[in-house]
Structure formats: structure tokens, C-alpha cells
């Protein structure tokens, strides 16, 4: 077997044919692991990090695995460390090591064996992994059997909707309370008048609808936290990049809700292998009383069921109430934190996975005891 390290953008670009073939023959063929997505992500969010992509080849020269890693300085509980992590952030629905079918244990063994030989990192974070996926299972087994110092944390739990059957049947299963609330929103926006909804196929970042999308985002609540698409240069660049990459493949639909000629809400959809990824959705806060996001979501889902061209709607979100009203099925993701066997890493692992949990349990016990004593004082025995 051979292990190759990709540390330059040119090397990463040249890996595309092997990357695409490997992803096509992997268990987790999702849009956020495509070469186009990763190139856009790196160009937008590298932020002083260093590429450290690990490619693993079998004895016959066939590529078996790619770990899209980056390295950089990081603060962990106030301590400065060197961290290796997967190329993923809040813009990424999930992440993974790309592994050829049937090769998970072999690739994990080779990857962890190689990384263990390096001295440049203190912490390895394999973030946003599917909790029920083969990568997580192989990692748990290898790390436990080889007595690695590691911990597992919950990450995003994302609702999803199976697009099958009839819309009427699907919608009828929703709660009465939710349907009543939705009817009120639909009535309110209908009374407002001059409302239209359209799904636009985007070819590239020059489409006027992309500009409209950025403007809506700049008028959303996300501007106040520096996360809107127009004024955050990294997010702006990322969506321009993926608009150019995926637009030419016919994989982008931008849904717009308009009041008159003014776009006031959007959902940016990527379509891949029968799955719809609404990777971004915003609305203009000045029209918040019309609940434009909820109305748009309702009409989009109704259309997806009617068209029958996709099998799944992956919300790319957390278990927010407005999403859980549509589906109680979720995909859970976890972070594996793997610590190097050195004094600083031992100390951080002890702090994170032993000391802090113990203090939290003690604090919870104190609060429960305080509440019990308070109840006794309020209701003394007669």
C-alpha cells in the first residue's frame, strides 16, 4: 500500500479523476464530498490553514481512500494546539473520509497508522461524521482496539424527508396544531396580495437571481452576526464558486418568494443523486410578519412531491421546530476527537472527557438538591 500527501492546490486539482471515481464507488456519495465542493470550500475557508489531504492506494495502485484534512493552530479550552481536521464547517451538511466500498477497516488502519507517525499535531478531529455510517463504526473499533486516547461528541442532527407517495397523504399526517398555524400563515400572505413563487435554474454566479439572493441575505437577521451572504467575503466567495461549478451541471435551483417585484425570501438548492440539499435559506426581516420562509418551504415541498424527481429532501439544518414539524426522521452526526500521546494532549483529554463532565454532574446534583430543599421549605409537613 502507498500513502500520498496532497499539500498544494495544484496537487488537489490533479486528483479530480481519482477523487470522482472513488466517491462514485463509496458508501457516502453526497454533494458535500464532491471535488467541486471541496475546491470551493478550500478557496473560501482556508483562512491560514494548510492542506494535508491523505490519499491511500492499494497494492494494485487503485485509490482506496481520501481523507480531506487541513491543519492549523487552534485554541482548545484556552490552550494553543496544532489541529488536524476534516474540511468542513457550518456551511457543510456533513463530512467524511471517502472510502471505497469494502475497504473501511483497511483504510482507517492505514490512515491512523500514518498519522500516528507524525509529530506535527496535538489533536485530530474527524468532524460531522454520520453516526451510523461505516466510517464511524470502523473508527470506533480501531481506536478502541489500539487504545487510542479519544472522545466522541454530538454534532449536527439534521431532519430529512423521504419524497415518496402522495403529497396529500404526507401532509395529512402532520399535527393539527402545525396545519392550523400554517393555514393562518398562508391566509395572511394571501391577504397581503401580489405574492409569487418561482424556482429558477441557475447556470452560474452571473445570474441576476444570485444578486437578489445576496440582497435578501443582507436584509436578514444573519447580517447582525456577520453571517449574511453579501457582506461576509468568505461565504460570498463560496456561493459564487459553487454557483459556477454546479450551475453548469444543471444542479442548482434557486427558489424565490416575491412581493410584487421584490424578492423577500429564498432557498438555494443543490440537486445530486436524487437528493435535494437546501444549503441556504434566508428571508428579509422587514417582511417577517408574513412568515415568508414557512410559506416558501410549504410550496417547495408540495412541488417536490408533485414532480417526483427526487427521493429525499435533506434539510441541512438542525432539529429546529420549524423543520421537525415536517419530519421526525433525522441523521445524527458526531465528532471524533483523537489526542496524541503527549503530556499536553493527555491533560486536555482528561480535562475535556473526565474533569468537566464530572463537574457538570456535580453541579446538576447540587441544583437538584437545592430544588428539593426549596420544595420542602415551601411545603412543610403538617
PAVOKOL-118875 format. One line per field, with one value per residue (C-alpha): residue in one letter; x, y, z. Coordinates in Angstrom, 1 decimal, m for minus. Example, Ala and Ser with C-alpha at 12.3 -4.5 7.8 and 13.67 -1.06 7.14 Angstrom:
<recs>
res	[A	S] .
xx	[12.3	13.7] .
yy	[m4.5	m1.1] .
zz	[7.8	7.1] .
</recs>
This chain:
<recs>
res	[X	X	X	X	X	X	X	X	X	X	X	X	X	X	X	X	X	X	X	X	X	X	X	X	X	X	X	X	X	X	X	X	X	X	X	X	X	X	X	X	X	X	X	X	X	X	X	X	X	X	X	X	X	X	X	X	X	X	X	X	X	X	X	X	X	X	X	X	X	X	X	X	X	X	X	X	X	X	X	X	X	X	X	X	X	X	X	X	X	X	X	X	X	X	X	X	X	X	X	X	X	X	X	X	X	X	X	X	X	X	X	X	X	X	X	X	X	X	X	X	X	X	X	X	X	X	X	X	X	X	X	X	X	X	X	X	X	X	X	X	X	X	X	X	X	X	X	X	X	X	X	X	X	X	X	X	X	X	X	X	X	X	X	X	X	X	X	X	X	X	X	X	X	X	X	X	X	X	X	X	X	X	X	X	X	X	X	X	X	X	X	X	X	X	X	X	X	X	X	X	X	X	X	X	X	X	X	X	X	X	X	X	X	X	X	X	X	X	X	X	X	X	X	X	X	X	X	X	X	X	X	X	X	X	X	X	X	X	X	X	X	X	X	X	X	X	X	X	X	X	X	X	X	X	X	X	X	X	X	X	X	X	X	X	X	X	X	X	X	X	X	X	X	X	X	X	X	X	X	X	X	X	X	X	X	X	X	X	X	X	X	X	X	X	X	X	X	X	X	X	X	X	X	X	X	X	X	X	X	X	X	X	X	X	X	X	X	X	X	X	X	X	X	X	X	X	X	X	X	X	X	X	X	X	X	X	X	X	X	X	X	X	X	X	X	X	X	X	X	X	X	X	X	X	X	X	X	X	X	X	X	X	X	X	X	X	X	X	X	X	X	X	X	X	X	X	X	X	X	X	X	X] .
xx	[0.0	1.0	0.1	0.4	0.0	m1.5	m0.3	m0.8	m3.9	m2.3	m2.0	m5.6	m6.9	m5.0	m6.6	m10.1	m10.4	m9.4	m11.5	m14.6	m14.1	m13.6	m16.7	m18.8	m17.7	m18.2	m21.0	m21.4	m21.7	m23.0	m22.6	m20.5	m17.8	m17.5	m14.3	m16.1	m17.5	m14.1	m12.3	m14.8	m14.6	m10.8	m10.7	m13.2	m12.5	m8.8	m8.2	m4.5	m4.9	m2.6	m3.8	m3.0	m5.1	m4.2	m4.7	m4.3	m3.7	m3.9	m1.2	m2.6	m2.4	m6.2	m7.1	m8.9	m9.4	m9.1	m9.1	m9.6	m7.7	m6.4	m4.0	m3.6	m3.3	m6.4	m7.4	m8.8	m10.1	m7.8	m4.7	m3.0	m2.6	m1.9	m5.1	m5.8	m9.5	m11.7	m12.5	m16.0	m17.6	m21.1	m21.7	m21.2	m24.2	m21.8	m18.2	m16.5	m13.4	m14.1	m13.5	m14.0	m16.8	m15.5	m12.2	m13.2	m11.2	m8.2	m8.2	m8.9	m6.0	m3.6	m4.7	m4.4	m1.1	0.3	m1.0	0.4	3.8	3.6	4.7	3.1	m0.3	m1.8	m5.4	m7.1	m10.8	m12.8	m15.9	m19.5	m19.4	m22.6	m23.1	m24.5	m22.0	m19.3	m16.5	m17.7	m18.0	m14.5	m13.1	m14.6	m13.4	m9.8	m9.4	m10.7	m8.7	m5.5	m6.1	m6.1	m6.9	m10.1	m13.6	m16.8	m19.1	m22.5	m22.6	m25.5	m28.7	m30.4	m34.0	m34.7	m37.9	m38.4	m40.1	m42.4	m46.1	m48.8	m48.5	m52.0	m51.1	m47.8	m49.4	m52.4	m50.0	m48.8	m50.1	m53.4	m51.7	m49.0	m51.5	m53.7	m50.6	m49.6	m53.1	m53.0	m49.7	m50.9	m54.1	m52.1	m49.7	m52.6	m54.3	m51.1	m51.5	m49.1	m47.2	m45.4	m43.1	m40.7	m38.0	m35.1	m32.5	m29.1	m26.3	m23.6	m22.8	m23.6	m27.4	m29.3	m31.1	m27.8	m27.6	m31.2	m30.3	m27.4	m29.6	m32.2	m29.5	m28.1	m31.5	m31.9	m31.1	m27.8	m26.3	m26.2	m23.9	m21.7	m23.1	m25.0	m24.0	m23.4	m21.1	m19.2	m16.5	m15.8	m19.5	m19.9	m17.0	m18.2	m21.6	m20.2	m17.8	m20.4	m22.8	m20.2	m19.3	m22.7	m24.7	m23.1	m24.1	m27.8	m27.7	m28.9	m32.4	m33.0	m36.4	m37.6	m40.7	m41.5	m43.8	m44.5	m41.2	m39.2	m37.6	m38.1	m37.2	m35.1	m33.9	m30.7	m31.0	m28.3	m29.6	m27.4	m28.0	m31.7	m31.2	m32.1	m29.9	m31.3	m27.9	m29.0	m32.3	m32.9	m35.7	m35.9	m36.6	m38.8	m41.3	m41.1	m44.8	m45.7	m43.7	m42.2	m39.8	m42.5	m44.7	m41.9	m40.9	m44.5	m44.8	m41.4	m42.2	m45.5	m43.8	m41.1	m43.8	m45.8	m42.7	m41.4	m37.9	m36.1	m36.1	m35.0	m35.0	m32.0	m32.8	m29.1	m30.4	m30.6	m33.6	m35.4	m39.1	m40.0	m38.1	m39.3	m42.9	m42.2	m40.3	m39.2	m36.6	m33.1	m29.5	m27.2	m23.5	m20.6	m17.1	m14.2	m11.5	m8.3	m5.5	m1.8	0.1	2.0	1.6	m0.4	m2.8	m3.2	m4.1	m6.6	m8.3	m8.5	m10.0	m12.5	m13.7	m13.3	m12.9	m15.5	m18.2	m17.7	m18.1	m21.2	m22.7	m21.8	m23.4	m26.5	m26.7	m26.4	m29.2	m31.5	m30.7	m31.3	m34.7	m35.7	m34.8	m36.8	m39.8	m39.6	m39.4	m42.4	m44.5	m43.6	m45.2	m48.3] .
yy	[0.0	3.6	6.8	10.2	13.6	16.5	19.8	22.2	23.4	22.1	18.6	18.8	19.8	17.0	14.5	15.1	12.0	9.6	11.6	11.4	7.6	6.9	8.9	7.1	3.8	4.8	4.3	8.1	9.7	13.1	16.5	17.9	15.3	16.1	17.5	20.7	21.3	20.8	23.1	25.8	25.2	25.4	28.6	30.2	29.0	28.0	31.1	30.4	26.6	24.2	21.4	17.9	15.7	12.0	9.6	5.9	3.4	m0.4	m2.8	m2.7	1.1	1.7	4.5	3.2	6.3	10.1	11.9	15.6	17.1	20.5	21.6	24.8	26.4	26.2	27.1	24.2	25.1	28.1	26.1	26.7	23.4	22.1	20.5	18.3	18.2	17.4	20.2	21.1	24.0	25.4	25.6	21.8	19.5	16.7	15.4	12.1	10.2	9.0	5.2	2.6	0.1	m2.8	m1.0	0.8	m1.1	m1.2	2.5	3.5	1.3	2.8	6.4	6.3	4.3	7.0	10.0	8.4	8.6	12.4	14.7	17.9	17.6	17.5	16.8	15.1	16.0	13.9	16.0	15.8	12.0	10.1	8.4	5.3	5.2	2.7	5.2	5.9	2.1	1.4	4.3	3.2	m0.3	0.7	3.4	1.1	m1.9	0.1	2.0	5.5	8.5	9.8	11.1	11.4	14.5	15.0	17.4	18.3	16.3	17.0	16.2	14.7	14.0	11.0	12.3	9.4	8.8	11.5	15.0	14.9	11.7	13.2	16.5	14.8	13.1	16.4	17.6	19.6	22.4	22.7	22.6	25.3	27.5	27.0	27.8	31.1	32.0	31.1	33.2	36.1	36.2	35.7	38.8	40.7	40.2	40.3	37.3	34.9	31.9	30.6	28.1	29.3	27.1	28.8	28.4	30.5	33.2	35.9	35.1	38.2	35.9	35.3	39.0	39.0	36.1	38.1	41.2	39.2	37.7	41.2	42.1	39.1	38.7	37.0	40.3	41.2	38.2	38.7	35.6	37.1	36.2	39.7	41.1	38.1	37.7	34.0	33.0	35.2	33.6	30.1	30.6	32.2	29.3	26.6	28.5	28.4	24.7	23.2	25.6	24.4	20.8	21.9	21.1	24.4	25.6	28.9	29.3	32.9	34.3	37.8	40.6	42.4	42.7	42.5	39.1	38.7	35.0	32.3	28.7	27.7	24.1	21.7	18.6	15.5	11.8	12.2	14.2	17.9	19.9	23.3	24.5	28.1	29.9	33.5	36.0	39.8	40.7	43.6	41.1	38.8	39.3	37.4	34.3	34.1	31.3	29.0	29.8	29.2	25.9	24.6	25.4	23.9	20.6	20.4	21.0	18.3	15.8	16.7	16.5	13.2	13.8	13.4	10.8	12.8	16.4	16.7	19.9	20.6	22.1	21.3	20.0	23.4	23.3	24.5	21.6	19.0	19.9	18.4	15.3	13.5	11.4	12.7	12.0	12.2	13.3	13.1	14.4	12.0	13.9	11.9	13.1	12.5	10.6	13.6	15.4	18.4	16.1	13.8	16.8	18.2	14.8	14.4	17.9	17.5	14.0	13.4	16.6	18.8	16.0	15.3	19.0	19.2	16.2	17.6	20.9	19.2	17.2	20.5	22.1	19.1	19.0	22.8	22.4	19.5	21.5	24.5	22.4	21.0	24.6	25.7	22.7	21.7	18.7	19.5] .
zz	[0.0	m0.6	1.2	m0.6	1.0	m1.0	0.2	m2.7	m4.7	m7.9	m6.5	m5.2	m8.6	m10.3	m8.0	m9.5	m11.8	m8.9	m6.4	m8.6	m9.2	m5.5	m4.5	m7.1	m5.6	m1.9	0.6	1.2	m2.3	m1.2	m2.8	0.1	m0.6	m4.3	m5.7	m6.8	m3.3	m1.7	m4.1	m3.4	0.4	0.4	m1.7	0.6	4.1	4.2	6.5	7.2	7.3	5.4	3.1	4.4	2.2	2.6	m0.3	0.3	m2.5	m2.5	m3.7	m7.2	m7.4	m7.1	m4.8	m1.7	0.5	0.7	4.0	3.1	6.0	6.9	9.6	11.6	15.0	17.2	20.8	22.8	26.2	26.0	25.1	21.8	19.8	16.4	15.0	12.0	10.9	8.0	5.5	6.9	8.7	9.3	5.5	5.3	5.8	6.9	6.3	5.9	4.8	1.3	1.3	m1.5	m0.7	1.3	2.4	5.6	8.1	5.9	5.1	8.7	9.9	7.3	7.9	11.7	11.4	9.2	11.2	14.4	12.9	12.6	15.3	13.9	15.5	19.0	18.2	15.2	14.7	12.3	12.4	11.2	10.6	10.1	13.5	11.8	8.9	8.2	8.8	12.4	13.1	11.7	13.7	16.9	16.5	15.6	18.2	21.0	20.0	19.7	22.9	21.4	23.5	22.1	22.8	20.8	20.7	19.2	16.2	13.9	14.0	10.7	9.8	6.3	4.3	2.1	m1.1	m2.0	m2.2	m2.5	m1.1	0.4	2.4	3.6	4.6	6.3	8.7	10.2	13.5	13.7	15.5	12.8	10.0	11.7	12.2	8.5	7.2	9.2	7.6	4.1	4.6	6.0	3.0	0.5	2.1	1.6	m2.1	m5.0	m3.9	m6.3	m6.0	m8.7	m9.0	m11.2	m12.7	m12.1	m14.6	m13.0	m10.5	m13.0	m12.9	m11.7	m9.2	m7.4	m6.8	m5.5	m3.1	m1.7	m1.2	0.7	2.9	3.7	5.0	7.2	10.9	9.9	9.0	12.7	13.4	10.4	8.6	5.7	2.1	0.8	3.5	4.6	2.0	2.6	2.4	m0.6	m2.4	m1.5	m3.1	m6.1	m6.6	m6.2	m8.4	m11.2	m10.5	m10.1	m12.2	m15.4	m14.4	m14.0	m10.3	m8.8	m8.3	m6.6	m5.1	m4.7	m3.0	m4.2	m3.0	m6.2	m8.0	m4.7	m3.7	0.1	0.7	m0.9	m0.7	m2.6	m3.6	m4.8	m6.5	m6.5	m7.0	m6.3	m3.1	m2.7	m0.4	0.6	1.7	2.4	3.1	4.3	4.4	4.5	8.2	7.2	5.9	8.8	9.8	6.6	7.6	4.1	5.0	6.2	3.1	0.7	2.4	2.2	m1.5	m2.3	m0.6	m2.3	m5.7	m5.0	m4.2	m7.3	m9.6	m8.2	m9.5	m6.2	m3.4	m0.4	0.9	3.3	5.3	6.0	9.3	13.0	14.8	14.8	15.5	12.0	10.4	12.9	12.1	8.7	9.7	12.8	10.9	11.4	10.5	13.5	13.2	15.6	16.0	16.9	18.9	18.9	21.1	20.6	23.3	24.8	28.1	26.8	24.9	27.9	30.0	27.6	27.2	31.0	31.2	28.4	29.0	32.7	34.8	33.0	32.8	36.5	37.4	35.3	37.1	40.5	39.6	38.3	41.6	43.6	41.7	42.1	45.9	46.1	44.4	46.6	49.8	48.4	47.8	51.4	52.8	50.7	51.7	55.3	56.8	59.0] .
</recs>
